[in-house]
Amino acid sequence: MNQRVTLDTPAIEARPFKVYTQRQLDKIEALEKLPEDLRFDMRVVSQVLPFRVNNYVIDELIDWDKVPEDPIFQLTFPQRGMLKPEHFDEIAALMQAEAPAAELKEAVERVRSELNPHPAGQMDLNLPLLDGQPLEGMQHKYQETVLFFPSQGQVCHSYCTFCFRWAQFVGDKDLKFSSNEAESLHAYLAEHKEVTDLLLTGGDPMVMKAKHLRMYLEGLLKPELDHIQNIRIGSKSLTFWPYRFVTDDDANDILQLFRELTAAGKHIAFMGHFNHWKEMDTPVCREAVRRIRATGAEIRTQAPLLKHINDDADQWAKMWKMQVQQGMIPYYMFAERDTGARHYFEVPLVKAWEIYREAMKQVPGLCRTARGPSMSADPGKVEIQGVTEIQGEKVFVLRFIQGRSSDWVQRPFFAKYDEEATWLNHLKPAFGEEKFFYEDEFAEMKAEKQALIVKA
Ligand SMILES: *Cc1c(COP(=O)(O)O)cnc(C)c1O
């Protein structure tokens, strides 16, 4: 008798969304079993770094028997080591002394300002101009791709402890990018025929209601925006709230919108952020993936490599294999960016490359679409291609995956080997050179952009 494969999907029950922020840390029942000092540490760190978690993460993703080492616990809950000792001690002392709120606030803000809240020129160098006016809520760094931060999408279903956009979430309005101007987005894109990709980001655009998402995306079907071929949506919702695509009130409206856009010839590239295979191992996540792909959208995946969460080749190999089996396409492995709690999460570049290589060795070619380890640095995305020896000198081989100048892309260049380096600015040119090949041109570009912004 023929064995028939059926694709019956499991019945997924709706789950009411319950979110906890810094003020509700003490209300999370699962934490009650943890030692008091650990809970105090969390209260201290969450004064400085954003905290937000929900019931799905707590009930389904974290293995509480493995806390504090559990990777999803590390991904979402504040840990003492995320602040430098001097910062931790200062905030802890103020809290223990029950210092006046204003004094605590002043210290918290000072500590935040010391954590490089805006890495890689995000506040000025990437700012697009429309009729000479800077456009809030957008970034245009690489020729083909515009980043858009819809104002209704500037939170997430839960926050990652390592987030490089952490400064957006700590309540300082000046530090936020966001925009509710669908019109100026569309006007800017209409003027820029070199742009093929619109990347919605945040926060998480998938916290938006379907009707808001539609407001931004439907307009892309206008003939003057035919050059926008790809709509990319950067999102952690498959990890933090896959119900968004399954049981939420407007889940079907989201899928319907994706279907309309793909039917009209746009490519929807859903950029799913996954740090660990555990995040995609629940029935509701599998079902969300299946539903998104059934609309004609593709899911590509990306994540930084992080100590305490995923600094392990077997984990990456398993994650990439699971992704490919579910029909997702591995896209990037990033190096942790130079902001926030980076000292806690960073991995030396040489170790990152070894993990990448060891993971690649274990997977079929379909998984080897993931590029990396890549640093999203000021001049562009720089990939560590490997470590080798040339004429007796041990070097890193590097290349731009993306550059502020497209002419920099794909040219191999070399840096002195450095066992401790964790970021581009730690690297020195190899072979006695004074500068990397792009540095003069980059300095000129910066000066030009600065002049434009001053004029505007
Ligand atoms: C990564 C990134 C992009 C997208 O680059 P791709 O190479 O197309 O994936 C666009 N803008 C910024 C600012 C980025 O960091």
The ligand as an SDF file (V2000), in Angstrom:
LIG
                    3D

 15 15  0  0  0  0  0  0  0  0999 V2000
   22.9990   45.0560    5.4760 C   0  0  0  0  0  0  0  0  0  0  0  0
   22.4650   46.3560    5.0850 C   0  0  0  0  0  0  0  0  0  0  0  0
   21.7290   46.4790    3.9100 C   0  0  0  0  0  0  0  0  0  0  0  0
   21.4440   45.3060    3.0050 C   0  0  0  0  0  0  0  0  0  0  0  0
   22.5860   44.8500    2.3520 O   0  0  0  0  0  0  0  0  0  0  0  0
   22.5060   43.5700    1.4190 P   0  0  0  0  0  0  0  0  0  0  0  0
   23.8970   43.2930    0.9670 O   0  0  0  0  0  0  0  0  0  0  0  0
   21.6060   43.9430    0.2640 O   0  0  0  0  0  0  0  0  0  0  0  0
   21.9470   42.4570    2.2270 O   0  0  0  0  0  0  0  0  0  0  0  0
   21.2640   47.7380    3.5650 C   0  0  0  0  0  0  0  0  0  0  0  0
   21.4950   48.8320    4.3330 N   0  0  0  0  0  0  0  0  0  0  0  0
   22.2080   48.7420    5.4770 C   0  0  0  0  0  0  0  0  0  0  0  0
   22.4500   49.9910    6.2750 C   0  0  0  0  0  0  0  0  0  0  0  0
   22.7140   47.5100    5.8810 C   0  0  0  0  0  0  0  0  0  0  0  0
   23.4190   47.4310    7.0190 O   0  0  0  0  0  0  0  0  0  0  0  0
  1  2  1  0
  2  3  1  0
  2 14  2  0
  3  4  1  0
  3 10  2  0
  4  5  1  0
  5  6  1  0
  6  7  2  0
  6  8  1  0
  6  9  1  0
 10 11  1  0
 11 12  2  0
 12 13  1  0
 12 14  1  0
 14 15  1  0
M  END
$$$$
